[in-house]
Amino acid sequence: MLKAIPKNAPEYPTFLSKRLQDNVPKSLYIVGNLDLLQKTKLALFCSKKCPGQKILKAFDFARSLRDSQKAVISGFHSPIEKECLRILLRGQQPIIICPARSLEKMRLPAEWKEGLAEGRLLILSPFSGEQRRFTVELARQRNLLVAALSDEVCFIHSDPGGRIEELKPLVEKWKTPIINI
């Protein structure tokens, strides 16, 4: 069931205002277990194009995360991120999926439903019902939110000058630990 959490609600993550300042979402829209935001969260980012040697490392890293209890947060949009999600869904660790669109009228894939039923999956979006289609700008805003919510960030691969690369200076400014694989 879709739930909106306004910025002034007690369950809204207060540290988002510190990190995102003027870009903090007015509301977060969620489906699933909101308590997952209280866990230590590792963000996964990977550009659309990824060198072959990084792909195998990414899958090994996802398997190691699958056996941990660390929450993994991502948009899970690029091909490598999607494959990492498939690996993670076979485990028991918490997962936070942040689509770059509204959750309203979004059809949830069947493989997500088990995680939702078990309370180990949270689907979170800063976008209201009007943003039903993925855009580059919504992806940029979503990636910013994912990075701001995380306690650690893993950049599997970022194309030089690409949107993922733009996040690195912010993550460093926030003093969020970066994991390179």
trRosetta pair geometry for C-beta under 8 A, 3 or more apart (Angstrom, degrees):
i j d omega theta_ij theta_ji phi_ij phi_ji
1 31 6.8 164 67 -127 26 82
2 29 6.2 -4 -167 -177 99 101
2 30 7.4 148 -151 77 52 37
2 31 5.6 -39 -90 -74 57 94
2 103 5.6 165 -117 108 114 117
2 104 6.4 65 -132 -89 170 64
3 29 7.2 162 81 -156 42 55
3 30 5.3 -26 63 64 92 87
3 31 7.4 145 15 -83 79 44
3 34 7.7 -66 77 -54 138 126
4 27 5.1 -4 -172 178 99 136
4 28 7.5 151 -158 79 52 41
4 29 5.4 -24 -101 -101 68 75
5 9 5.0 -116 -168 56 77 148
5 11 5.7 -90 -142 86 132 103
5 12 5.3 166 147 -79 109 82
5 27 6.2 150 74 -163 45 76
5 28 4.7 -14 59 59 105 90
5 29 7.6 -172 18 -80 75 27
5 30 6.4 24 -9 1 115 116
5 34 7.4 120 -59 -125 147 139
6 9 5.0 117 60 -24 70 101
6 12 6.8 -69 99 -60 38 138
6 26 6.9 -30 -145 153 74 72
6 27 4.9 -40 -101 -99 51 93
7 12 5.5 139 -145 -175 30 166
7 17 7.6 95 -164 -71 113 110
7 24 6.6 91 -121 132 128 115
7 25 7.2 -176 -74 101 102 58
7 26 5.5 -83 -23 -160 118 40
7 27 6.6 -96 -30 -73 71 46
8 12 7.1 65 36 18 10 146
9 12 4.7 112 64 -23 83 101
11 34 6.0 24 171 152 135 144
12 16 7.4 -85 162 31 89 129
12 28 6.7 153 -124 12 84 114
13 16 4.9 89 95 -23 98 106
13 28 7.9 52 14 -25 94 154
13 37 5.7 -121 -67 169 119 134
13 149 6.6 86 76 -120 171 86
14 17 6.3 -41 -176 19 54 109
14 18 7.7 49 137 -11 70 100
15 18 5.3 -48 -160 33 56 116
15 19 6.3 43 148 -12 79 105
15 148 7.9 178 117 167 88 88
16 19 6.0 -64 -146 45 33 102
16 20 5.4 -8 172 15 74 118
16 24 5.2 116 131 -132 98 104
16 25 7.4 -41 156 30 145 82
16 145 7.7 8 -138 -139 119 76
16 148 5.6 77 -129 141 73 127
16 149 7.0 -2 -89 -80 100 72
17 20 6.7 -65 -117 56 20 85
17 21 6.9 69 177 -96 54 29
17 24 4.9 -3 -100 -80 57 161
18 21 7.5 -1 -178 -65 17 68
19 148 4.2 157 109 -142 141 101
19 174 5.6 22 -125 -109 106 130
20 23 4.4 -107 178 78 96 87
20 24 4.2 133 89 -73 119 67
20 25 7.8 1 116 -8 164 63
20 144 6.9 99 -113 149 107 111
20 145 7.5 11 -82 -97 143 61
20 148 5.2 0 -51 -115 101 161
21 24 6.7 -170 76 -25 13 97
23 141 7.6 -154 -176 -134 113 87
23 144 6.6 -47 137 139 143 148
25 28 5.9 99 94 -70 137 68
25 126 3.5 -126 -95 -149 150 116
25 145 6.8 21 -24 -102 123 127
27 126 7.4 143 85 -153 52 60
27 128 7.3 68 62 -77 121 91
28 124 5.9 -13 -178 -163 112 100
28 125 7.3 148 -163 76 64 35
28 126 5.9 -43 -107 -96 65 63
29 102 7.0 17 61 -153 160 69
29 103 5.0 -164 124 24 120 119
29 104 7.5 -59 -180 -37 156 82
29 124 7.2 145 78 -156 51 48
29 125 4.9 -23 62 67 101 87
29 126 7.4 159 15 -105 84 12
29 127 7.0 -70 24 65 128 48
29 128 7.2 140 -41 -101 137 42
30 34 5.7 71 136 -85 166 93
30 103 7.6 107 -109 1 7 168
30 122 6.2 -29 -156 -169 109 95
30 123 6.7 142 -157 79 55 57
30 124 5.1 -9 -103 -102 84 74
30 125 7.8 177 -76 24 43 63
31 103 5.8 -175 -17 -178 112 145
31 108 7.4 -126 114 -76 156 136
31 116 7.0 -24 140 -124 97 128
31 122 7.5 154 80 -160 49 48
31 123 4.4 -2 56 55 96 109
32 36 7.4 -11 129 6 113 133
32 115 7.9 -5 -127 121 130 90
32 116 5.2 -104 -101 -124 94 84
32 119 7.7 142 -171 -139 79 41
32 121 5.0 -102 -135 106 144 68
32 122 4.0 -167 96 -110 126 45
32 123 5.4 114 -2 11 125 70
32 124 8.0 -86 51 -48 114 76
33 36 5.1 91 100 -24 97 102
33 94 7.7 -102 80 -135 128 112
33 116 8.0 177 -15 -144 87 53
33 119 4.6 87 -69 -165 141 70
33 120 6.9 7 27 -67 145 14
33 121 6.9 105 20 64 99 37
33 122 5.3 -96 62 -70 63 94
34 37 6.1 -27 178 7 62 112
34 122 6.5 115 -88 -123 32 130
35 38 5.6 -40 -174 19 61 116
35 39 7.8 67 137 -26 70 93
35 119 8.0 9 48 178 118 105
36 39 5.6 -40 -164 15 52 117
36 71 5.4 137 -177 -121 95 143
36 94 4.6 175 -135 -174 112 137
36 95 7.9 -36 -163 60 153 26
36 96 5.7 172 123 -70 131 103
36 120 7.4 107 -90 -158 126 39
36 121 7.8 -32 -48 177 160 6
36 122 4.4 -151 46 -15 137 132
37 41 7.5 -20 -140 -48 44 137
37 96 7.3 89 -79 -98 66 146
37 122 7.1 -115 -42 119 80 175
37 124 7.9 95 -73 -78 111 155
37 149 7.0 -79 -138 -162 93 115
39 69 7.9 -122 -157 143 131 84
39 70 7.4 156 153 -154 114 41
39 71 4.2 112 94 -17 128 125
39 94 5.6 115 43 49 163 153
40 70 5.6 -58 93 -134 101 85
40 71 6.6 159 81 27 46 90
40 151 4.9 -75 -156 47 73 155
40 152 7.5 32 170 1 98 104
41 70 7.5 141 -116 175 22 83
41 71 4.6 -40 -102 86 71 108
41 72 7.4 140 -158 -108 69 12
41 73 4.8 19 -176 -8 118 123
41 96 6.6 -17 -133 20 125 137
41 149 6.0 -31 90 132 158 87
41 150 4.8 -118 107 -124 101 58
41 151 5.2 121 51 7 64 90
41 152 7.5 -172 99 34 47 70
42 65 6.9 -128 70 -124 143 127
42 70 5.3 38 -6 148 117 127
42 71 7.1 162 20 85 70 53
42 72 5.5 -30 70 -109 92 63
42 73 7.0 161 76 24 37 77
42 150 6.4 56 -145 -154 16 112
42 151 7.0 -52 -71 62 51 83
42 152 4.6 -20 -112 74 78 103
42 153 7.4 167 -164 -90 60 22
42 154 6.1 31 172 -10 105 107
42 179 7.4 -4 -152 16 116 138
43 72 7.9 128 -105 -166 20 58
43 73 5.1 -40 -97 78 68 93
43 74 6.2 129 -161 -80 63 70
43 146 5.1 122 -134 151 123 96
43 147 5.8 -171 103 -97 178 47
43 149 7.4 120 -72 73 115 83
43 150 3.6 -73 -26 -75 109 155
43 152 7.1 -169 22 94 72 51
43 153 4.6 -15 61 -116 108 73
43 154 6.8 -175 88 28 55 66
44 62 7.9 42 -114 -91 154 92
44 72 6.0 16 -16 -172 116 104
44 73 7.5 168 14 78 75 42
44 74 4.1 -34 59 -75 90 135
44 76 7.7 49 78 -77 118 68
44 81 6.0 149 118 -122 113 91
44 84 6.0 -138 162 113 162 160
44 154 5.4 -13 -108 68 61 106
44 156 6.6 30 -168 -29 86 111
45 74 6.9 -172 -70 -129 49 100
45 81 7.6 -17 -135 -82 25 123
45 143 6.9 71 -115 -145 121 108
45 146 7.5 141 -72 106 99 135
45 147 7.7 8 -51 -74 136 96
45 153 6.8 5 4 -174 114 99
45 154 7.0 172 28 89 70 56
45 155 5.2 -24 72 -112 106 62
45 156 6.7 -164 87 15 47 81
45 158 6.8 19 123 -76 114 102
45 164 4.9 153 160 -142 122 115
45 167 6.8 -144 -111 54 173 153
46 50 5.7 -4 179 -81 114 134
46 54 7.9 162 -136 138 116 125
46 58 6.6 29 -86 -119 148 146
46 78 5.0 -136 90 74 88 144
46 80 4.2 -68 113 75 158 126
46 81 5.3 -175 40 -48 106 87
46 84 7.8 135 1 -10 138 135
46 155 7.6 139 -84 -170 52 49
46 156 3.8 -19 -88 59 105 123
46 157 5.3 45 -146 43 81 79
46 158 7.7 -127 -137 -68 33 57
46 164 7.2 -20 -178 -106 5 163
47 50 6.3 155 70 -70 79 78
47 78 6.4 137 137 -115 17 157
47 157 5.4 -84 29 108 95 87
47 158 5.3 122 -36 -130 111 36
47 159 4.4 135 -144 -15 166 90
47 162 5.3 48 -113 109 127 165
47 163 7.9 141 -111 52 87 78
47 164 5.1 -123 -68 16 81 138
47 165 8.0 11 -68 -31 123 86
48 78 4.9 -143 -94 -131 47 104
48 79 6.9 73 -157 6 60 92
48 159 7.8 -16 40 -23 76 130
49 157 7.9 -95 101 118 54 133
49 159 6.3 62 58 -72 100 121
50 54 5.2 -114 176 84 99 120
50 55 5.6 122 113 -69 118 84
50 58 7.3 -5 170 -20 153 149
50 78 7.5 104 -33 149 118 133
50 79 7.6 -140 14 70 117 101
50 80 5.0 31 -1 -39 161 142
50 156 6.7 -10 -130 123 134 111
50 157 4.4 142 -127 44 88 149
51 54 4.9 85 67 8 83 106
51 55 7.4 -141 99 -18 43 86
51 157 6.5 171 19 -117 81 150
52 55 5.5 -48 -151 18 37 117
52 56 7.4 29 161 -11 65 97
53 56 6.6 -52 -159 33 35 105
53 57 6.8 31 148 -12 64 111
54 57 5.5 -60 -150 44 40 113
54 58 6.0 48 151 -29 72 104
54 80 7.9 -18 119 -121 99 158
54 156 6.0 119 167 164 114 84
54 157 4.8 82 140 -57 165 121
54 181 7.2 110 -149 96 80 94
55 58 5.6 -53 -150 31 29 114
55 59 6.7 24 154 -15 63 103
55 80 6.2 -129 -119 -109 76 114
56 59 5.9 -54 -150 36 33 108
56 60 6.4 32 153 -16 65 106
57 60 5.7 -55 -147 39 33 111
57 61 6.1 35 153 -21 66 108
57 156 7.6 163 95 -151 98 88
57 181 4.7 164 147 144 118 108
58 61 5.6 -56 -147 37 29 113
58 62 6.3 31 153 -20 65 105
58 80 5.3 -5 132 -175 167 120
58 83 7.7 81 116 83 119 113
58 84 6.2 -84 160 -72 101 113
58 156 4.6 38 -100 -145 115 132
58 157 7.9 -65 -62 -10 128 98
58 181 6.5 132 -81 91 54 145
59 62 5.6 -49 -145 35 33 113
59 63 6.5 36 153 -20 63 102
59 83 6.7 -46 -92 130 96 119
59 84 7.2 -141 -100 -90 50 70
59 87 6.5 157 -150 -60 73 155
60 63 5.7 -53 -151 34 33 112
60 64 6.6 32 151 -18 65 103
61 64 5.7 -54 -151 35 34 110
61 65 6.5 33 150 -18 66 104
61 84 7.8 -23 86 -123 92 118
61 154 7.0 168 162 -176 147 156
61 156 7.5 -165 54 -104 149 99
61 181 4.9 -53 -62 -113 146 157
62 65 5.6 -53 -148 37 34 112
62 66 6.3 45 149 -31 65 101
62 83 7.6 -164 4 116 170 76
62 84 4.0 -154 -95 -140 139 82
62 87 4.2 87 130 80 125 143
62 88 5.9 -95 -171 -50 99 86
63 66 5.4 -45 -148 25 34 120
63 67 7.0 23 156 -11 61 103
63 87 5.9 -83 -71 180 64 132
64 67 6.2 -62 -157 39 34 104
64 68 6.8 33 146 -24 65 109
65 68 5.4 -59 -149 31 40 113
65 70 6.3 -81 -147 67 85 108
65 72 5.5 67 165 -68 140 131
65 88 6.4 -28 101 -102 111 102
65 91 7.7 -173 109 33 65 167
65 93 6.3 -111 153 51 74 165
66 87 5.8 -105 -56 145 135 88
66 88 5.3 -151 -90 -114 88 49
66 90 6.5 5 -152 74 139 82
66 91 3.2 -174 -169 -52 84 143
66 92 7.9 89 177 22 67 54
66 93 6.2 -150 -143 11 30 117
67 91 6.4 -116 -59 -132 39 130
67 93 7.7 -5 44 -37 9 118
68 93 5.7 37 81 -91 63 140
69 92 7.9 -29 -103 102 70 93
69 93 5.6 -171 -128 -117 27 87
69 94 7.5 44 -179 3 60 89
70 93 6.2 0 59 -159 48 133
70 94 7.9 -109 127 48 27 89
71 93 6.8 -176 -95 163 35 94
71 94 3.9 -32 -104 87 88 113
71 95 7.0 -176 -158 -78 71 20
71 96 6.0 43 169 -12 114 104
72 84 7.9 -133 163 145 149 114
72 88 5.8 -103 53 -129 148 152
72 93 6.5 67 -6 118 100 124
72 94 7.4 166 20 94 61 61
72 95 5.5 -16 63 -115 90 69
72 96 7.2 -168 92 29 42 72
73 95 7.8 151 -83 -169 43 47
73 96 4.0 -11 -106 68 87 112
73 97 8.0 -155 -145 -66 56 22
73 98 6.6 41 -177 -14 91 114
73 146 5.5 179 134 -151 105 88
73 149 6.0 -105 147 96 168 120
73 150 5.8 -151 58 -84 126 94
74 77 8.0 -145 148 1 93 71
74 81 5.4 -158 153 -155 140 118
74 84 7.5 39 40 88 165 129
74 85 7.3 -133 72 -70 125 101
74 96 7.8 127 16 84 47 72
74 97 7.1 -21 71 -119 65 54
74 98 6.9 -153 113 31 22 94
74 146 6.2 62 -120 -153 31 145
75 81 6.7 24 76 151 71 160
75 97 7.5 69 -151 -168 24 63
75 98 5.2 -63 -92 80 61 84
75 99 6.7 100 -154 -112 79 25
75 100 5.9 20 -147 -37 132 94
75 139 6.9 66 -152 -143 169 80
75 142 5.3 80 -92 133 123 129
75 143 6.5 -51 -25 -77 132 70
75 146 6.2 -95 -38 -49 81 149
76 81 4.6 -165 -132 146 40 104
76 82 5.7 101 172 -89 82 49
76 84 7.2 -133 -121 71 89 94
76 85 4.2 54 -143 -55 134 137
76 97 5.5 -45 19 -130 129 94
77 81 5.8 20 40 74 42 140
77 82 7.1 -9 178 -54 7 92
77 99 7.8 116 -76 -131 104 57
77 100 6.6 9 -76 -2 149 116
77 134 7.7 142 -137 -136 133 142
77 139 6.8 -110 67 -127 173 114
78 81 4.5 90 52 10 79 106
78 82 6.9 -142 90 -9 38 87
79 82 5.7 -55 -148 33 29 113
79 83 6.6 25 156 -16 64 105
80 83 5.8 -54 -149 37 34 109
80 84 6.4 38 151 -21 65 104
80 156 6.0 -152 126 109 143 156
80 157 7.4 79 31 29 165 110
81 84 5.5 -52 -148 36 33 114
81 85 6.5 38 151 -23 64 101
81 156 7.9 -169 -69 18 73 143
82 85 5.6 -51 -154 31 33 114
82 86 6.8 37 148 -21 64 99
83 86 5.5 -45 -152 29 39 115
83 87 6.7 39 149 -17 65 101
84 87 5.6 -54 -154 36 36 112
84 88 6.2 33 151 -19 68 108
84 156 8.0 -142 -52 -62 145 152
85 88 5.5 -57 -143 40 33 111
85 89 6.1 38 158 -27 67 104
85 95 7.2 99 -138 -159 82 142
85 97 7.2 57 -127 -99 132 112
86 89 6.0 -51 -147 29 27 113
86 90 7.4 27 153 -20 57 102
86 111 7.5 -6 -120 150 69 161
87 90 6.2 -63 -168 27 34 110
87 91 7.5 25 143 -17 64 107
88 91 5.7 -60 -161 30 45 112
88 93 6.7 -74 -159 63 93 106
88 95 5.5 120 137 -90 129 128
89 95 7.0 -30 -82 -18 65 165
89 111 5.5 46 162 158 160 109
89 112 7.4 -86 -120 -90 131 49
89 114 7.7 98 -177 65 99 112
89 115 6.2 -90 -136 -47 84 129
92 120 6.7 -119 -176 -118 53 169
93 120 7.1 142 117 -176 23 126
94 120 4.9 -132 -103 -164 58 77
94 121 7.4 -178 -156 -74 62 33
94 122 7.4 18 -178 2 103 99
95 115 6.2 -28 43 -169 118 150
95 120 6.6 58 16 139 78 84
95 121 5.2 -9 66 -112 95 74
95 122 7.4 -174 95 32 52 65
96 121 7.8 158 -87 -161 36 48
96 122 4.6 -13 -113 69 79 103
96 123 7.8 166 -161 -89 54 24
96 124 5.9 -5 -173 11 101 120
96 149 7.5 -108 114 124 155 145
97 112 7.3 -61 8 -123 156 128
97 121 7.1 3 1 -168 106 95
97 122 7.3 177 26 90 65 51
97 123 4.9 -21 69 -111 99 73
97 124 7.3 149 77 24 47 69
98 123 7.7 160 -83 -163 34 53
98 124 5.2 -31 -97 76 82 85
98 125 6.3 143 -156 -87 67 57
98 142 5.3 161 136 -168 110 102
98 145 6.3 -168 -168 94 151 116
98 146 5.2 -159 44 -76 152 101
99 103 7.0 132 46 -82 124 72
99 106 6.8 156 48 -135 166 157
99 123 7.1 13 -5 -169 101 101
99 125 5.7 -29 61 -85 81 118
99 134 7.7 -97 176 -85 90 97
99 142 7.2 -91 121 -127 25 149
100 127 7.7 76 180 -19 37 145
100 134 5.0 69 86 -131 106 84
100 135 7.3 -137 142 45 115 50
100 138 4.3 122 171 122 92 98
100 139 4.2 -11 -122 -84 161 59
100 141 7.5 124 -140 61 90 83
100 142 4.2 -110 -97 -9 80 151
101 106 7.0 137 101 -88 112 123
101 125 6.8 -49 84 -138 38 145
101 127 5.9 -104 178 76 21 153
101 131 5.5 -155 -146 131 57 87
101 132 5.9 46 -174 -167 115 22
101 133 6.2 -167 -115 80 127 3
101 134 5.4 -72 -49 -69 115 59
101 138 6.2 57 -73 151 54 154
102 105 7.6 37 105 40 110 84
102 106 7.0 -170 105 -41 62 110
102 125 6.2 152 -130 123 28 152
102 127 4.6 -111 -73 113 63 102
102 128 6.0 -23 -106 113 118 24
102 129 5.0 117 -168 -115 157 26
102 130 6.9 135 -47 49 143 35
102 131 4.8 137 -32 72 95 71
102 132 5.3 -43 41 -84 112 55
103 106 5.0 -81 -157 17 45 131
103 123 6.1 127 -116 125 129 114
103 125 4.9 177 -33 20 96 132
103 127 7.8 138 -10 71 67 87
104 128 7.6 11 -5 168 131 47
104 129 4.0 -10 36 -111 159 87
104 132 7.2 -76 76 -94 90 94
105 129 7.6 77 6 -145 103 93
105 132 6.7 -10 69 -126 118 122
106 132 7.9 -169 -71 -144 81 79
108 112 5.0 -108 176 72 103 131
108 113 6.3 119 118 -66 122 81
108 116 7.4 13 170 -28 157 149
108 123 7.3 -122 -110 -41 114 162
109 112 5.0 97 66 -3 81 103
109 113 7.9 -136 101 -20 49 83
110 113 5.8 -43 -162 8 42 118
111 114 7.1 -41 -167 20 41 106
111 115 8.0 34 145 -4 61 107
112 115 5.8 -64 -164 43 49 111
112 116 6.1 50 144 -24 79 107
112 121 6.1 162 -169 174 81 161
112 123 7.3 40 -177 -60 141 124
113 116 5.5 -54 -147 36 35 114
113 117 6.2 35 155 -20 68 106
114 117 5.7 -56 -148 37 30 111
114 118 6.3 22 155 -12 65 111
115 118 5.8 -60 -143 43 29 107
115 120 5.2 -91 -160 77 80 86
115 121 3.3 81 130 -36 110 129
116 119 7.8 38 176 -69 30 27
116 121 4.8 -66 -68 68 55 121
116 123 7.8 -23 -90 -11 112 106
118 121 7.4 77 60 -1 88 92
125 142 7.5 -35 -134 -111 73 106
126 141 6.6 -116 68 144 131 112
126 142 7.2 -170 26 -97 104 62
126 145 5.4 -164 -23 -82 131 156
127 130 7.8 -116 174 62 91 69
127 131 4.0 -80 -175 64 128 133
127 138 6.4 16 -78 -144 145 116
127 141 7.8 107 -65 98 100 134
127 142 7.9 -36 -26 -74 114 98
128 131 6.5 94 60 13 57 93
129 132 7.2 8 178 -62 53 94
131 135 7.7 -94 -155 11 103 110
131 138 5.8 151 -176 -104 134 137
134 138 6.2 -142 -151 73 45 128
134 139 6.6 44 -169 -55 93 100
135 138 4.6 94 52 8 82 102
135 139 6.9 -143 92 -6 43 86
136 139 5.6 -55 -151 36 31 114
136 140 6.5 36 150 -23 64 103
136 163 7.5 -156 -169 -70 91 149
137 140 5.6 -49 -150 31 34 114
137 141 6.5 32 153 -14 65 104
138 141 5.7 -54 -148 40 35 110
138 142 6.1 38 152 -22 67 107
139 142 5.5 -53 -143 38 31 114
139 143 6.2 33 156 -21 65 105
139 163 6.9 46 115 144 109 163
140 143 5.9 -54 -148 35 28 110
140 144 6.5 31 152 -20 61 106
140 163 5.7 -113 -97 -152 85 124
140 166 7.8 -8 -139 75 101 144
141 144 5.6 -54 -152 34 32 115
141 145 6.6 32 151 -18 64 105
142 145 5.6 -56 -152 36 33 112
142 146 6.3 34 151 -21 67 104
143 146 5.6 -49 -144 35 34 113
143 147 6.3 33 156 -17 65 105
143 163 6.6 128 27 146 164 108
143 164 7.0 -126 -154 -101 149 60
143 167 6.0 -106 147 -71 114 134
144 147 5.9 -56 -149 38 28 109
144 148 6.2 26 154 -18 64 111
144 167 7.1 -158 -92 -109 56 99
144 170 7.4 -21 -132 109 82 170
145 148 5.6 -58 -144 39 30 111
145 149 6.2 25 159 -18 66 109
146 149 6.0 -61 -147 37 26 107
146 150 6.5 29 155 -32 62 112
147 150 5.9 -60 -150 24 30 115
147 153 6.1 17 -131 -98 81 136
147 167 5.1 -168 -70 -163 155 123
147 170 6.4 77 128 100 147 120
147 171 5.5 -99 -166 -79 120 97
147 174 7.9 147 148 25 97 150
147 176 7.3 171 -179 51 81 165
148 174 7.5 -171 -117 -92 59 162
150 153 5.4 101 107 -73 148 79
150 176 6.3 75 97 -163 93 143
151 176 6.9 -174 -180 -144 23 96
151 177 7.7 9 143 35 64 98
152 176 6.6 172 -110 173 26 90
152 177 4.8 -27 -119 75 85 99
152 178 7.5 163 -168 -92 70 20
152 179 6.0 41 166 -18 114 110
153 167 7.7 -153 -169 134 154 123
153 171 5.1 -64 24 -143 157 145
153 176 5.5 64 -8 125 107 123
153 177 7.4 171 26 91 68 50
153 178 5.3 -27 72 -111 93 68
153 179 7.0 -174 91 23 40 77
154 178 7.5 135 -95 -168 33 58
154 179 4.3 -31 -96 73 84 106
154 180 7.5 165 -147 -84 68 23
154 181 6.4 30 -166 -18 113 108
155 158 5.1 -36 -173 -25 121 113
155 164 6.5 135 -139 160 103 115
155 167 7.9 173 -90 78 117 115
155 168 6.9 -5 -60 -85 155 100
155 178 6.6 -6 3 -163 103 108
155 179 7.9 164 20 75 59 57
155 180 6.5 -17 61 -104 88 72
156 181 6.1 -19 -122 47 62 117
157 164 7.9 71 106 94 48 156
158 162 5.9 -159 179 63 76 113
158 164 3.8 -141 -122 103 101 112
158 165 4.3 148 149 -67 122 70
158 167 7.8 -137 -116 42 148 99
158 168 7.1 -165 60 -43 169 117
159 162 3.5 77 69 -24 98 137
159 164 7.0 98 28 43 70 107
159 165 6.5 -94 78 -27 50 119
160 165 6.1 90 -134 -91 27 160
161 165 6.1 24 10 62 10 152
162 165 4.9 104 55 5 68 106
162 166 7.4 -115 106 -12 42 87
163 166 5.6 -44 -156 20 37 118
163 167 7.6 43 149 -25 59 95
164 167 5.9 -48 -169 17 42 115
165 168 6.0 -33 -168 0 46 116
166 169 7.5 -52 -177 26 43 99
166 170 7.8 30 140 -3 66 111
167 170 5.6 -68 -163 44 50 111
167 171 5.8 48 148 -24 84 109
168 171 5.7 -57 -143 37 31 111
168 172 6.2 29 159 -17 66 107
168 178 7.5 37 -137 -106 84 150
169 172 5.6 -56 -147 40 32 112
169 173 6.2 38 152 -25 66 105
170 173 5.4 -52 -147 33 33 114
170 174 6.4 25 155 -13 66 106
171 174 5.9 -58 -149 41 30 107
171 176 4.8 -80 -167 58 79 115
171 178 6.1 93 130 -76 132 107
172 175 7.3 31 180 -78 36 36
172 176 7.7 -87 -70 44 21 74
172 178 7.3 -24 -76 -29 76 130
